[in-house]
């Protein structure tokens, strides 16, 4: 049985995530301490004792979710299962940084600092209220691309996340995204709704953030991952540090090709997917992409122990 480790993206955050792991496993607690030290603040206090509004701020949510994923992986390691138990790693948007950290391509400290910069740069790229994202349910990717093109006009509107056969997310100027919602409903979408996000991720409006990340990524060491990364932008495995660096820059404005990434892994022998960290969103997506796949969401002490016994 071939396995892939998956790492969640923004939206999976919850106050208290990872606390039980940190209490039970010194190796998990050490991850949160390393992130706190790298950022020069107690992000762990925000994660465990803060309010959801503060945790959901993009510059907090991104390093917090990475910390929780890597702490979960360290807890698995304490029970005898490390990243080499997977044939591939993959992450949804910011989860790609978690995947690379899991596979040893990035240090925890560098990943935390990069994600703090990425979150802040994405938030600052577009004034609040000017951008939006919307989930379109029940249309194909090609249909949603057509809707986005029709809604665009002089604005930006693009298919940003191809999540699974039932869900594609569009991103861009708020007025264009709202037009896309109406057009999608007219085209037969089961649902089309604005997402509670603070910026229009994975579209051309994020170009200023991509420049910030090009500079930031150029200043850190990226090593060859011990397990290949299935990258969002190309939906296939990459191991070259320079290719990874370039793809992380492209990922800021490029679409997250999650459905194709999962299909690529299935086509290359993966039959079991473990979601490492907060939430179960990716597990649901995988089940809709390939109904024959075995899935497991691991984010608590109980999850870790049931996965390793």
N, C-alpha and C positions, 0 to 999 in steps of 0.2 A: 504494500500500500504506500503510495507516494503522497506526501503531505506538503501543504503550503501554509506559511504563517502570514496572516493578514493584520494590518494595523489601522485602526479607525481614524477618521478625520473629524473636522469641526462639527459640532452638533451632538457629539456623544458625551460631552462633559456633564458631570453631576457633582454637586458638593458632597464631599466625603469619599470620592473615588480613590481607591488604593490604600485607604487608611488601615483596613484590616490586614492587608498584605504587609504594610510597613511594620505593624505591630507584631506580626507572626514571623517575619523573615528579615533578619539583619541586612541581607543583601538587597532586599527591596527598599528598606529604609535608607540605605546608603545612596540609592539613586536619587531620591527626593532631596537628600542633603547635598548631593553633588550639584543638582540643578539650582538649589537655593544659593549655593556658593558661587556658581557661575553667573547668576543674575544679580548677585549682591542684594538679595531680598528674600524674605520667607514666602516664596510662592506656595510652599506646602501648607502654610497657614491659610492662604486664600483657598486652596483646594479643599482643605478639611474643615475649616471653621468660618469661611467667608460666606458671602451671599452669591446667589447664582448670577446676578447681573454683573458683578465684578469678575467672576470666573469666566463668564461668557465673552467679555471683552477680547477681541481677536488676539491681542498681544499677550494675554494671559492664557486663553484657552489652548493656543497652539503648543507652547512649551509644557503646559500642564498635562495635556493628553499624551504627549511624547513621554513625559516622566512616568505617567501611570502605565503606559504600555511596557516600557523598559523595566519598571519595577515588577510587573507581572511576569515578564520573561525571566528576570532574575529569580523570582520565586519558583518558577518552573525548573530553573537550573538547580536550585537547592534540592529539588526532588528528583534530580537526575535527567531532566530533559532540557537540552539547550538548543540553540538555533540550528545546529547541524542536523537536528531531527527533521528539518524541513528541506525539501528540494529547491524551493523558491521562497522569497519574501516579496510582499507587495503592500503598499499602503495607499489609502484614499486621500489624495491631496496632501495635507500636512503629514498624514500617516506615512508618506514616502520617506520622510526624515526619520521617523520611528523605525521603519524597516531597515534603513541604512545604518542606523545606530545599532540595531539588533544584530546586524550582519557584520559589525565591526568596521564599516566604512567611515563612520563619523564617531567621534567621542561624544559622550553624554553632554559634556560641557559645551562643546562646539555646537551640537544640535540645539541645545537650549538657547544659546545666544543667537544662532541663526533664526530660530523660530520666533524669538522675541522681535528681531528686526523684521522678519517676514510679516508677522502680524501687524506691527506698527506701520510698515510701508504699504501694506494692502489697505489698511484703514485710511491712511492719509492720501492715497492715490485719487480718490473720488470724494468730493464733499458729501457729508451725510445727507441723505434724502435724494441725491441725484441718480443713484444707481439702485438696482434691485435684482433679485433672482426669483425664479418661479419654477415649481415642479409641475411637469406635464405628465399626466398618467393616462396610459391607454393609447398613445400614438407611437409609431415607430420612430427611430432616429431620423430617417429621411423625411418623414412627415413633419417632425419638429424643426428640422433644418429649413424646410419650406415655409413653415409658419414664421420662423425667426427672420427669414429673408423678406417675407411679405410685411412684417411688422417694422422692419428696420428704418425705412425712410432715410433721413439724414443722421439717424442715431446709430448707436452700437446695440446689436442684439444678436446673440449667438447661442448655439447649443454648447453648454459648458461642461456638463457631466452626463455621459451616457452610462447611467448606473446599472440598469437591468432592462429586460424586455418590456417592462411596464412603466418605467420611469426615466425621463430625460429632463434635465434641468437647463433652463435658459438663463442668460445673464446679460446685463447691459444697462443702458439708460432706463430709468424707471418708466417713463412714458412708453417707450418701445416694448418693454417687458409687459406692461399692462395691456398694450395692444395685442401682444402675442397670446396672452391669456384668453382674450376674447376670440381671437382667430382659432386658437386650439379648441375651444369649446365648440365653435362652429364646425370644425373639422371632425368632431366626434370624440374628443378627449373625454375620458371618464371623469377626470378632475383636472383643474388647473388653478394653482393657488400660489400667491406670493409666499416666499420663505422668510422666516424671522432672522435674517442675516444683516450685518451692518455695512456690507460693501458688495459690489458685483464681481465676484471672484471668477477667474478663468475666462476672461474675455479681454479684448484689446484695451479696455479702460484701465487695466492693471499694468500697462506698459511702464509707468514710473516705478512701480514696485519691482518689476523685472530688472530694471537698471540697478536698483538698490541691491537686489539679490546677486546680480552678476558681480558687483564689487565685493559684496560680503563673502560670497562663495570662493572668489579668487584668493581670499586671504586665509582660507582654512585648508588643512590637509584632508584629502579624501583618499582613503585606501581602497584596495580591491576588496569587495565584500566576500566573506567566506561562503556565502550562499548567494546565488544570482538574484538581482532585483528585477522584477517585472515592472517596468516603468510606465507611469500613467500616460505619457505623451505618445509612446510608440507601441504600447501593449505587447511587449516582448521582453525577453531577458537581456540585461546588460550587466557587464562586470567591469568595464574600463572606467577608471576614475575620471578621466577627462570627458568621456561620454556622459557619465552620471552628472558631472558638474554642469555641462551644457543643457542636459535635459531638465535639471532642477530650475534653471533659468527659464527655459521654454514653458515649463509647467505653470508658471505664474499667470501667463496669458492663454496658454493652450488648454484644450479640453481634457478632462479626466476620462480616459477611455476604459472605464472599469469593467463594463460588460465584455469588451474584447480581451482585456487582461485576464479575466477569469476563464474565458473560452480558450485563450492561448495555453494557460496552465493545464486545463482539462485535456486539450489536444496533446500536451506533452506529458501525460501520464498521471497528473494529480487527481486523486480521488477523495482526498480529505482536506478540509480547510479549517484551520484554527484561527479564530479572531482573538487577538491578544490585546487586552486593555479594556477600556470603558465601552459599555453598550453592546448592542447586538445588531446594529444596522447592516453591517457587511454580511453577517450570517444570513439575514433575510434576503439580501441581494443575490448571494451565491445560490440560495435555494431556488430563486426565480430564474436564474441563468441556467442552472443545471440541476434538474430535479433528482438526478442519481447521486449527486455529491453528498458525502458525509460532512456535517458541519459541527463545530463546537465553539461556543463563546466562553472565553476564559478571562475573568476580571476580578474574582474574589478568591479567598483562601479555599473555600469549598470547591470552586471550579478547578483550581490548581490541583487539589488533592484527588478529585475524581478523575482528572485527566492523566494522573501519573500513577494510579493504583490499578 
